[in-house]
Amino acid sequence: MDKIQEARKLEREQIIKEIIQKLSHKGYHLNRIITIMLDLTEFKTYEITKCYHELYFK
């Protein structure tokens, strides 16, 4: 993976984490966050779940 692809991946993860944090503060749980994000964004389920776990379980 070259540096541009790596930077894009990190940027996507940061965006996902910011959205997760905002939805979590509103009281949503992982399943609801995934549903909302799949409906409104192009992010994949595994990306959302991975970022959620990095935020709250590491």
HUMOPE-V894193 format. One record per backbone hydrogen bond with DSSP energy under -0.5 kcal/mol. NH is the residue of the N-H (numbers start at 1). CO is the residue of the C=O. E is the energy in kcal/mol with one decimal. If there is no record, write none. Layout:
BEGIN
NH;CO;E / NH;CO;E
END
This chain:
BEGIN
6;2;-2.2 / 7;3;-2.3 / 8;4;-2.3 / 9;5;-2.3 / 10;6;-2.4 / 11;7;-2.2 / 12;8;-2.5 / 13;9;-2.3 / 14;10;-2.1 / 15;11;-2.3 / 16;12;-2.6 / 17;13;-2.5 / 18;14;-2.2 / 19;15;-2.2 / 20;16;-2.7 / 21;17;-2.6 / 22;18;-2.0 / 23;19;-2.5 / 24;20;-2.9 / 25;21;-2.2 / 26;22;-0.8 / 27;24;-1.8 / 28;23;-2.0 / 33;29;-2.5 / 34;30;-2.8 / 35;31;-2.0 / 36;32;-2.6 / 37;33;-2.8 / 38;34;-2.6 / 39;35;-1.8 / 40;36;-2.0 / 41;37;-2.2 / 48;44;-2.1 / 49;45;-2.8 / 50;46;-2.3 / 51;47;-2.2 / 52;48;-2.4 / 53;49;-2.4 / 54;50;-2.0 / 55;51;-2.0 / 56;52;-2.4 / 57;53;-2.4
END
